[in-house]
């Protein structure tokens, strides 16, 4: 079967209503630190029935135009303010859309897809020298000649994290159904520290600040490495089994969350694959902190924070529970006070050349705060599979954990692991992972 993707055309899609003249959106300090990264997502849909190739794309293009009316930050363009910081000028320049077709059916494609092929379904262009002419968001619609559709969304991380990008697709689906958006976007600055929350004799949470400071100061290797991605689906019962195996030492410890259990599982496994016998590889976790900061559910901007996980000393044979405890300890410390300490430190130590927070450690990110399978277009046009990428991947690699299709159970999760090619082969053969019988999606 030939799986070549052919681009039919590229066009610009604008909103149906003009934005208020002179409007602009400043970007937060958390936005600015993600400037050098971008997000890619692919949603797969089965065909609803017979229809001419291109019909579905036309319908989706029209509803996208209506939906963009509510997202002036997406249709605008980047310019610099008086301090040299990025802001979005709302000029209705629109988003770039790529219309494409692929041989075979979507089911055929999914049986043989890999990282290289999947990324052909989600168009991306790096920032132009003149940013004012560069689209920050790209949408690719690929219709399969024998049935099915893939929606690819890519965007610069400077404007949006994975949570916002997922809600963008959900808003598009809501509009296509003729409904109001369940979560309209809200663009406003990060909240200041509330005086009532400032503790007397407060000592800043230095671990979070130190991690960002270290990432800023440490040079990123420019050595070219070839990475590949493995996608594994863990059913609800298998995640429950992983949680049971991950129970901390002693009967009184709290039950690990699915993210903590799977993050610990892959931390231990990848450390072994990378040749560490007694310790664990350096790892950072990445969490959505909207809820901790009390932000509106529809807050549009970056709220994913990175923090180092510490597991020091000789951990012995049974590393799993200790890895879980180390992860949980870091999650617990990322409270409102600690996050505000970081935001204030970043604002007071303005860096004009942002680094990449994923440039060194193994990064394990939780994308569990949103459910991509809620993006139902038309009647019963539901996603059958979703993939996420946070690019580029550097250093020790990346692990993304997010919700699986609903039929797999409420605890089920997909884990997308991006590693150097030799390490990826070993991961597929690992005994610890095999105990939980994940389905290999890619």
PyMOL commands that set and color helices and strands:
alter all, ss='L'
color gray80, all
select helices_A, chain A and resi 29-32+55-70+72-75+106-112+115-121+131-133+162-176+195-197+206-217+236-245+258-273+290-293+320-333+336-348+372-374+406-408+421-428+431-434
alter helices_A, ss='H'
color red, helices_A
select strands_A, chain A and resi 5-13+24-26+38-45+77-80+86-89+95-102+137-144+149-156+227-234+283-288+304-309+362-366+383-391+398-403+413-420+439-440
alter strands_A, ss='S'
color yellow, strands_A
deselect
rebuild
show_as cartoon
